[in-house]
Amino acid sequence: MSENSHIKVIVGMSGGVDSSVSAYLLKQQGYQVEGLFMKNWEEDDNDEYCAAADDLKDAQAVCDKLGIELHTVNFAAEYWDNVFEYFLAEYKAGRTPNPDIMCNKEIKFKAFLEFAAQALGADFIATGHYVRRELRDDKYVMCRGLDDNKDQSYFLYTLSHEHIGQTLFPVGDIAKPEVRRIAEEQDLITHDKKDSTGICFIGERKFKDFLQKFLPAQPGVIEDTDGNNVGEHEGLMYHTLGQRKGLLIGGMKEGSGEPWYVVDKDLERNVLIVGQGKDHPRLYSNGLNANQLHWVDRIGPKGTTRCTVKTRYRQEDLSCTLLVGEDGMARVLFDEPQKAVTPGQSAVFYAEDVCLGGGIIDSVIK
């Protein structure tokens, strides 16, 4: 009998290949494995309803194949209160939030974790995230996933070492092609299912159409960096720094002929500011200020620290100096100017392969 046979693990089954292979690997390792499928969004149209129904069907098929029980739970109310309302408030304030990070914090590693432990008697939960956990100096740390292209530590920086201690990440030290190979070898229905894209509750829908249903648009003018009126926008919330598409600006005689890019937003005047050229100087900043800090070890760096930072997912590591103030704000100075650092997004800090934590970008330092 396996030494793991008395340990009960509840796997978050999404209907995707990563959670499918996670469940398979844990079963191979001798754990008592059960699945839990979460419904986080009360769909209001047929496309999304069908997508969720298909995901549940796939999750059930995988669990049937593996001979494990699948539970379901509805966290739509928690999702609305703790993730979606935050998402809307940030957009209303002119910032660009990352709801996936909030979903991990409030749903997967709070509501899900509590339900698995209290209602299902889990000793551990498991997810298909591409991160690794390691025990260092009697505390669990979160390391990047072995597959650089799939590492998801950026989305999980709000976890604490206690969360990591309660969670298994079976695919964290496997490359994605190998995960798909295992799924195919085991004849799991999800082996060739494409990875989900887009914001979890929007799915594949058009972002603008979705947002318009919940937030009234506030049209305004578009100005160039010299203050000239060059067009009109339908709402600042539809635009993000560095964006080129959808600006509806024609060629102007005075212009350089290069494409226009969003370089700034004037929230007070409801003005979108654009400049020509993808490397326009206004797109660059020398640093950032971040608040709502969270440290995985619950202590965090003190004073001035040399580390690396990511200001968006899949970005290369940026060398920086981090200064955490007494006021709970982080001041980050990049070694080299960086492009399109966006308020509302997260800045996530690393010491080599270890994710230290992060915070929400409040403002940029020019």
HUQUI-V299589 format. One record per residue. N is the residue number from 1. RES is the residue in one small letter. PSI is psi as a letter, one per 30 degrees, with the letter a starting at -180 (none if undefined). Layout:
BEGIN
n-><N | N>
res-><RES | RES>
psi-><PSI | PSI>
END
This chain:
BEGIN
n-><1 | 2 | 3 | 4 | 5 | 6 | 7 | 8 | 9 | 10 | 11 | 12 | 13 | 14 | 15 | 16 | 17 | 18 | 19 | 20 | 21 | 22 | 23 | 24 | 25 | 26 | 27 | 28 | 29 | 30 | 31 | 32 | 33 | 34 | 35 | 36 | 37 | 38 | 39 | 40 | 41 | 42 | 43 | 44 | 45 | 46 | 47 | 48 | 49 | 50 | 51 | 52 | 53 | 54 | 55 | 56 | 57 | 58 | 59 | 60 | 61 | 62 | 63 | 64 | 65 | 66 | 67 | 68 | 69 | 70 | 71 | 72 | 73 | 74 | 75 | 76 | 77 | 78 | 79 | 80 | 81 | 82 | 83 | 84 | 85 | 86 | 87 | 88 | 89 | 90 | 91 | 92 | 93 | 94 | 95 | 96 | 97 | 98 | 99 | 100 | 101 | 102 | 103 | 104 | 105 | 106 | 107 | 108 | 109 | 110 | 111 | 112 | 113 | 114 | 115 | 116 | 117 | 118 | 119 | 120 | 121 | 122 | 123 | 124 | 125 | 126 | 127 | 128 | 129 | 130 | 131 | 132 | 133 | 134 | 135 | 136 | 137 | 138 | 139 | 140 | 141 | 142 | 143 | 144 | 145 | 146 | 147 | 148 | 149 | 150 | 151 | 152 | 153 | 154 | 155 | 156 | 157 | 158 | 159 | 160 | 161 | 162 | 163 | 164 | 165 | 166 | 167 | 168 | 169 | 170 | 171 | 172 | 173 | 174 | 175 | 176 | 177 | 178 | 179 | 180 | 181 | 182 | 183 | 184 | 185 | 186 | 187 | 188 | 189 | 190 | 191 | 192 | 193 | 194 | 195 | 196 | 197 | 198 | 199 | 200 | 201 | 202 | 203 | 204 | 205 | 206 | 207 | 208 | 209 | 210 | 211 | 212 | 213 | 214 | 215 | 216 | 217 | 218 | 219 | 220 | 221 | 222 | 223 | 224 | 225 | 226 | 227 | 228 | 229 | 230 | 231 | 232 | 233 | 234 | 235 | 236 | 237 | 238 | 239 | 240 | 241 | 242 | 243 | 244 | 245 | 246 | 247 | 248 | 249 | 250 | 251 | 252 | 253 | 254 | 255 | 256 | 257 | 258 | 259 | 260 | 261 | 262 | 263 | 264 | 265 | 266 | 267 | 268 | 269 | 270 | 271 | 272 | 273 | 274 | 275 | 276 | 277 | 278 | 279 | 280 | 281 | 282 | 283 | 284 | 285 | 286 | 287 | 288 | 289 | 290 | 291 | 292 | 293 | 294 | 295 | 296 | 297 | 298 | 299 | 300 | 301 | 302 | 303 | 304 | 305 | 306 | 307 | 308 | 309 | 310 | 311 | 312 | 313 | 314 | 315 | 316 | 317 | 318 | 319 | 320 | 321 | 322 | 323 | 324 | 325 | 326 | 327 | 328 | 329 | 330 | 331 | 332 | 333 | 334 | 335 | 336 | 337 | 338 | 339 | 340 | 341 | 342 | 343 | 344 | 345 | 346 | 347 | 348 | 349 | 350 | 351 | 352 | 353 | 354 | 355 | 356 | 357 | 358 | 359 | 360 | 361 | 362 | 363 | 364 | 365 | 366>
res-><m | s | e | n | s | h | i | k | v | i | v | g | m | s | g | g | v | d | s | s | v | s | a | y | l | l | k | q | q | g | y | q | v | e | g | l | f | m | k | n | w | e | e | d | d | n | d | e | y | c | a | a | a | d | d | l | k | d | a | q | a | v | c | d | k | l | g | i | e | l | h | t | v | n | f | a | a | e | y | w | d | n | v | f | e | y | f | l | a | e | y | k | a | g | r | t | p | n | p | d | i | m | c | n | k | e | i | k | f | k | a | f | l | e | f | a | a | q | a | l | g | a | d | f | i | a | t | g | h | y | v | r | r | e | l | r | d | d | k | y | v | m | c | r | g | l | d | d | n | k | d | q | s | y | f | l | y | t | l | s | h | e | h | i | g | q | t | l | f | p | v | g | d | i | a | k | p | e | v | r | r | i | a | e | e | q | d | l | i | t | h | d | k | k | d | s | t | g | i | c | f | i | g | e | r | k | f | k | d | f | l | q | k | f | l | p | a | q | p | g | v | i | e | d | t | d | g | n | n | v | g | e | h | e | g | l | m | y | h | t | l | g | q | r | k | g | l | l | i | g | g | m | k | e | g | s | g | e | p | w | y | v | v | d | k | d | l | e | r | n | v | l | i | v | g | q | g | k | d | h | p | r | l | y | s | n | g | l | n | a | n | q | l | h | w | v | d | r | i | g | p | k | g | t | t | r | c | t | v | k | t | r | y | r | q | e | d | l | s | c | t | l | l | v | g | e | d | g | m | a | r | v | l | f | d | e | p | q | k | a | v | t | p | g | q | s | a | v | f | y | a | e | d | v | c | l | g | g | g | i | i | d | s | v | i | k>
psi-><k | k | f | f | f | g | k | k | k | j | k | j | j | f | g | l | e | e | e | e | e | e | e | e | e | e | e | e | g | g | l | j | k | l | l | j | k | k | j | f | k | j | k | g | l | e | e | e | e | e | e | e | e | e | e | e | e | e | e | e | e | e | e | e | e | f | h | l | k | k | l | l | k | j | g | e | e | e | e | e | e | f | e | e | e | e | e | e | e | e | e | e | g | g | l | j | l | j | f | e | e | e | e | e | e | f | d | e | g | d | e | e | e | e | e | e | e | e | e | f | h | k | e | l | l | k | l | g | k | i | l | k | k | k | j | k | h | g | k | k | l | k | l | l | l | e | j | e | f | f | k | g | f | e | f | g | f | f | l | l | f | e | e | e | f | g | k | k | i | f | g | f | g | k | k | e | e | e | e | e | e | e | e | e | e | g | h | k | f | g | e | g | k | l | k | k | l | l | k | e | f | e | b | g | l | k | e | e | e | e | e | f | f | f | k | k | k | j | l | a | l | k | l | l | f | g | g | k | j | g | a | k | l | f | k | f | f | f | k | l | k | f | k | e | l | g | f | h | k | l | k | k | e | f | l | f | f | l | l | k | k | k | f | l | k | j | e | e | f | h | k | k | k | l | l | k | k | f | h | k | e | f | f | k | l | f | a | l | k | k | a | h | k | k | k | e | g | g | e | l | k | k | b | k | k | k | a | l | k | k | g | l | k | g | k | l | k | k | k | l | k | k | j | j | l | f | g | g | k | k | k | k | j | k | e | k | k | k | k | h | k | j | k | f | l | k | k | k | k | k | j | c | f | k | j | e | a | a | l | k | j | e | l | l | j | none>
END
